[in-house]
Amino acid sequence: MSAGRDDDAQGAGAPGDAARPKVSSVLFLCGMNAIRSPIAEALARSLLPPTVYIASAGVRHGERDPFVDAVLEERGLSLGEREPQRYEDLEDGFFDLIVTMAPEAHHAALDATGTASVQVEFWPMPDPSVVTGSRDQILDAYRDLLGRIEQRIRQRFEA
């Protein structure tokens, strides 16, 4: 494994890590860029300085999820007209940090970056789309995910 990679989910995001270089560009990567990574992108844009370039993508094609829009709107955030995009379709593939949020995304990032000088961190996150029940129960699962992602972003970037 090359230097700069962090496969340990527990170690990723530990605040106060003096050896961790400053990040100027972050990619959040999940399965379909429909739930986890767009939530992370929207939150990061609201929490990190505007000088940090932030993007998100998926390893497969996905469709926009209306529950994501609903929970982001509760926080005063929006994805605008943004549609899910695939990792391989990104115009700029260079990032200081790639945060993966699903096992398939983590493996894809490691395969794609090879020996490149990029940090890859795995932040495993639950998939709220598997939750069944009432609309409120489903929204609660999405809110829980949003809270988990926000906590990781604040820990990792001390935001």
Residue frames relative to the residue before (quaternion, step in Angstrom):
aa qw qx qy qz dx dy dz
M 1.0000 0.0000 0.0000 0.0000 0.00 0.00 0.00
S 0.4249 -0.7287 0.4782 0.2447 3.57 -0.91 0.88
A 0.6341 -0.5262 0.4026 0.3988 3.53 -1.28 0.39
G 0.7463 0.4058 -0.2968 0.4362 3.52 -1.16 0.62
R 0.6192 0.5231 -0.3599 0.4620 3.58 1.20 -0.18
D 0.1048 -0.7903 0.6031 0.0274 3.52 -1.02 0.83
D 0.0765 -0.8299 0.5525 0.0079 3.55 -0.12 1.29
D 0.5773 0.5973 -0.3757 0.4108 3.58 1.23 -0.22
A 0.3618 -0.7635 0.4938 0.2059 3.56 -0.35 1.24
Q 0.6430 0.5225 -0.3383 0.4463 3.60 1.05 -0.64
G 0.7032 0.4693 -0.2697 0.4610 3.57 0.96 -0.84
A 0.5868 0.5787 -0.3784 0.4213 3.58 1.10 -0.59
G 0.8232 0.2453 -0.1811 0.4790 3.50 -0.81 1.00
A 0.4058 0.7015 -0.4960 0.3119 3.59 1.19 0.21
P 0.3880 -0.7387 0.4951 0.2423 3.60 -0.62 1.06
G 0.7944 0.3395 -0.2354 0.4452 3.52 -1.23 0.53
D 0.4109 0.6983 -0.4904 0.3210 3.61 1.17 0.30
A 0.2940 -0.8059 0.4924 0.1471 3.56 -0.15 1.33
A 0.6463 0.5292 -0.3245 0.4437 3.62 1.11 -0.56
R 0.5750 0.6053 -0.3771 0.4009 3.60 1.20 -0.33
P 0.3514 -0.7553 0.5081 0.2188 3.62 -0.60 1.06
K 0.5973 -0.5422 0.4451 0.3889 3.55 -1.27 0.43
V 0.2913 -0.7630 0.5601 0.1385 3.52 -1.07 0.81
S 0.1523 -0.7987 0.5764 0.0812 3.58 -0.89 0.93
S 0.7874 0.1249 -0.0946 0.5962 3.59 1.27 -0.21
V 0.0695 -0.8032 0.5911 -0.0237 3.55 -0.90 1.03
L 0.1093 -0.7521 0.6461 0.0700 3.53 -1.08 0.83
F 0.1847 -0.7404 0.6368 0.1101 3.55 -0.92 0.97
L 0.0631 -0.8296 0.5533 -0.0409 3.56 -0.67 1.16
C 0.0744 0.7799 -0.6187 0.0592 3.57 -0.88 0.96
G 0.7974 -0.3399 0.2101 0.4523 3.56 -1.25 -0.25
M 0.8502 0.0338 0.0354 0.5241 3.59 0.61 -1.13
N 0.4202 -0.7213 0.4576 0.3062 3.61 1.25 0.17
A 0.4840 0.6706 -0.4233 0.3699 3.54 1.06 0.80
I 0.8116 0.2047 -0.0915 0.5395 3.61 1.05 -0.67
R 0.8029 0.3502 -0.1935 0.4419 3.59 0.18 -1.29
S 0.7451 0.4191 -0.2556 0.4516 3.59 0.64 -1.03
P 0.6575 0.4745 -0.3628 0.4592 3.68 0.89 -0.57
I 0.5899 0.5365 -0.3722 0.4750 3.61 1.10 -0.60
A 0.6591 0.5053 -0.3079 0.4641 3.58 0.92 -0.92
E 0.6341 0.5301 -0.3306 0.4557 3.59 0.98 -0.82
A 0.6822 0.4854 -0.2943 0.4608 3.59 0.82 -0.96
L 0.6628 0.4952 -0.3089 0.4691 3.59 0.92 -0.86
A 0.6631 0.5109 -0.3121 0.4492 3.58 0.87 -0.93
R 0.6298 0.5304 -0.3362 0.4572 3.59 0.99 -0.77
S 0.7002 0.4571 -0.2754 0.4742 3.59 1.07 -0.69
L 0.7454 0.4285 -0.2152 0.4631 3.61 1.12 -0.56
L 0.7322 0.4146 -0.2312 0.4883 3.59 1.07 -0.70
P 0.6340 -0.5313 0.3851 0.4093 3.58 -1.18 0.42
P 0.5796 -0.6124 0.4067 0.3517 3.60 -1.08 0.63
T 0.5650 0.6029 -0.3818 0.4142 3.60 1.25 -0.22
V 0.6197 0.5152 -0.3469 0.4798 3.61 1.25 -0.27
Y 0.3178 -0.7360 0.5707 0.1781 3.56 -0.76 1.11
I 0.0491 -0.8118 0.5808 -0.0358 3.57 -0.74 1.11
A 0.0734 0.7785 -0.6189 0.0748 3.55 -0.96 0.93
S 0.1343 -0.7652 0.6165 0.1279 3.53 -1.32 0.14
A 0.0044 0.7833 -0.6208 0.0317 3.53 -1.25 0.54
G 0.3014 -0.7226 0.5878 0.2039 3.52 -1.37 0.11
V 0.5264 -0.6299 0.4579 0.3414 3.55 -1.20 0.32
R 0.7462 0.2303 -0.1559 0.6049 3.57 1.31 -0.32
H 0.6068 -0.5387 0.4301 0.3957 3.55 -1.28 0.31
G 0.0330 -0.8038 0.5939 -0.0042 3.57 -0.99 0.84
E 0.3933 -0.6775 0.5662 0.2563 3.53 -1.35 0.17
R 0.5828 -0.5862 0.4342 0.3579 3.55 -1.11 0.69
D 0.2830 -0.7709 0.5565 0.1263 3.56 -0.98 0.95
P 0.3994 -0.7526 0.4655 0.2394 3.64 -0.55 1.09
F 0.5906 0.5622 -0.3836 0.4336 3.62 1.12 -0.44
V 0.5784 0.5637 -0.3682 0.4605 3.59 1.16 -0.59
D 0.6537 0.5075 -0.3113 0.4672 3.57 0.90 -0.94
A 0.6549 0.5351 -0.3135 0.4319 3.60 0.95 -0.89
V 0.7259 0.4202 -0.2704 0.4726 3.62 0.79 -0.92
L 0.6104 0.5236 -0.3624 0.4710 3.60 1.09 -0.53
E 0.6352 0.5355 -0.3269 0.4505 3.57 0.99 -0.83
E 0.5972 0.5643 -0.3566 0.4446 3.60 1.07 -0.68
R 0.7201 0.4106 -0.2221 0.5134 3.58 1.18 -0.62
G 0.5249 -0.6403 0.4081 0.3847 3.57 1.28 0.02
L 0.5592 0.5861 -0.3878 0.4398 3.58 1.22 0.46
S 0.0702 -0.7956 0.6012 0.0247 3.55 -1.24 0.46
L 0.3844 -0.6873 0.5646 0.2471 3.51 -1.25 0.54
G 0.4003 -0.7141 0.4778 0.3186 3.58 1.26 -0.11
E 0.7665 -0.3157 0.2672 0.4913 3.55 -0.95 -0.92
R 0.3386 0.7861 -0.4617 0.2329 3.56 1.31 0.08
E 0.1638 -0.7699 0.6121 0.0759 3.56 -1.00 0.91
P 0.6282 -0.5329 0.3928 0.4088 3.61 -1.15 0.49
Q 0.0845 -0.7887 0.6082 0.0303 3.55 -1.09 0.78
R 0.4448 -0.6853 0.5135 0.2625 3.53 -1.21 0.56
Y 0.6389 -0.5477 0.4032 0.3594 3.53 -1.19 0.71
E 0.7064 0.4767 -0.2735 0.4460 3.56 0.83 -0.96
D 0.6711 0.4949 -0.2971 0.4652 3.61 1.23 -0.31
L 0.4369 0.6994 -0.4674 0.3185 3.61 1.23 -0.02
E 0.4753 -0.6779 0.4831 0.2848 3.56 -0.98 0.87
D 0.7718 0.2002 -0.1028 0.5947 3.56 0.98 -0.86
G 0.1637 -0.8343 0.5231 0.0592 3.56 -0.47 1.18
F 0.5873 0.5793 -0.3873 0.4116 3.61 1.21 0.06
F 0.0848 0.7647 -0.6316 0.0953 3.53 -0.86 1.07
D 0.5089 -0.6203 0.4999 0.3261 3.56 -1.20 0.59
L 0.8026 0.0953 0.0095 0.5888 3.54 1.06 -0.86
I 0.0796 -0.7447 0.6602 0.0570 3.53 -1.04 0.87
V 0.1417 -0.7727 0.6168 0.0483 3.54 -0.72 1.15
T 0.1453 -0.7924 0.5896 0.0575 3.55 -0.60 1.16
M 0.2033 -0.8228 0.5278 0.0548 3.54 -0.97 0.91
A 0.7312 0.2401 -0.1873 0.6104 3.56 1.31 0.22
P 0.6255 -0.5765 0.3591 0.3840 3.62 -1.01 0.71
E 0.6659 0.4982 -0.3255 0.4500 3.62 0.86 -0.85
A 0.6369 0.5160 -0.3261 0.4710 3.59 1.06 -0.69
H 0.6327 0.5357 -0.3317 0.4503 3.57 1.01 -0.78
H 0.6681 0.4883 -0.3007 0.4741 3.58 0.88 -0.91
A 0.6438 0.5213 -0.3222 0.4582 3.60 0.97 -0.81
A 0.6582 0.5073 -0.3101 0.4618 3.59 0.94 -0.85
L 0.6598 0.4987 -0.3140 0.4662 3.58 0.91 -0.86
D 0.6551 0.5051 -0.3100 0.4686 3.58 0.97 -0.82
A 0.7094 0.4824 -0.2646 0.4404 3.59 0.89 -0.95
T 0.7212 0.4518 -0.2626 0.4547 3.58 0.99 -0.73
G 0.2121 -0.8206 0.5124 0.1384 3.60 1.20 -0.37
T 0.7872 -0.2623 0.2265 0.5101 3.53 -0.68 -1.13
A 0.3234 0.7626 -0.5012 0.2503 3.59 1.23 0.28
S 0.4845 -0.6531 0.5047 0.2898 3.52 -1.22 0.60
V 0.3814 0.6806 -0.5250 0.3401 3.54 0.18 1.34
Q 0.3841 -0.6898 0.5573 0.2572 3.55 -1.06 0.72
V 0.0648 -0.7651 0.6396 0.0376 3.56 -0.99 0.86
E 0.0304 -0.8045 0.5924 -0.0286 3.56 -0.61 1.18
F 0.2710 -0.7556 0.5781 0.1467 3.54 -1.01 0.86
W 0.0233 -0.7627 0.6454 -0.0347 3.54 -0.70 1.19
P 0.1753 -0.8113 0.5435 0.1257 3.62 0.10 1.13
M 0.0338 -0.7997 0.5983 -0.0375 3.54 -0.85 1.05
P 0.5091 -0.6491 0.4636 0.3234 3.59 -1.02 0.75
D 0.3948 -0.6850 0.5614 0.2444 3.54 -1.27 0.49
P 0.2624 -0.8096 0.5011 0.1570 3.62 -0.24 1.19
S 0.5464 0.6370 -0.4032 0.3648 3.61 1.18 -0.30
V 0.6223 0.5361 -0.3502 0.4503 3.61 1.23 -0.23
V 0.5275 0.6333 -0.4078 0.3929 3.59 1.27 -0.21
T 0.1463 -0.7753 0.6098 0.0757 3.55 -1.01 0.86
G 0.4492 0.6702 -0.5143 0.2908 3.55 -1.28 0.28
S 0.7694 -0.3136 0.2592 0.4924 3.52 -1.23 -0.54
R 0.6827 -0.4567 0.3681 0.4357 3.55 -1.29 0.22
D 0.6539 0.5167 -0.3137 0.4550 3.58 0.97 -0.84
Q 0.6448 0.5124 -0.3247 0.4650 3.60 0.99 -0.76
I 0.6511 0.4987 -0.3101 0.4808 3.56 1.01 -0.82
L 0.6527 0.5069 -0.3142 0.4672 3.60 0.91 -0.86
D 0.6136 0.5469 -0.3486 0.4504 3.59 1.03 -0.71
A 0.6335 0.5204 -0.3306 0.4675 3.60 1.03 -0.74
Y 0.6575 0.4895 -0.3024 0.4864 3.59 1.02 -0.79
R 0.6328 0.5195 -0.3299 0.4699 3.60 1.03 -0.75
D 0.6269 0.5323 -0.3283 0.4647 3.56 1.03 -0.81
L 0.6421 0.5143 -0.3167 0.4722 3.58 0.95 -0.87
L 0.6436 0.5234 -0.3197 0.4579 3.58 0.88 -0.93
G 0.6611 0.5108 -0.3015 0.4596 3.59 0.94 -0.87
R 0.6467 0.5163 -0.3158 0.4642 3.59 0.99 -0.82
I 0.6659 0.4951 -0.3012 0.4699 3.56 0.93 -0.92
E 0.6379 0.5242 -0.3320 0.4561 3.59 0.93 -0.85
Q 0.6456 0.5207 -0.3224 0.4561 3.60 0.93 -0.85
R 0.6700 0.4926 -0.3057 0.4637 3.61 0.91 -0.87
I 0.6389 0.5114 -0.3345 0.4673 3.59 0.96 -0.80
R 0.6661 0.4951 -0.3146 0.4607 3.60 0.86 -0.90
Q 0.6563 0.4974 -0.3188 0.4692 3.63 0.97 -0.80
R 0.7040 0.4940 -0.2776 0.4280 3.56 0.77 -1.03
F 0.8013 0.2763 -0.1154 0.5179 3.55 0.89 -0.96
E 0.3562 -0.7488 0.4792 0.2876 3.56 1.34 0.04
A 0.2785 0.7886 -0.4908 0.2444 3.54 1.06 0.92
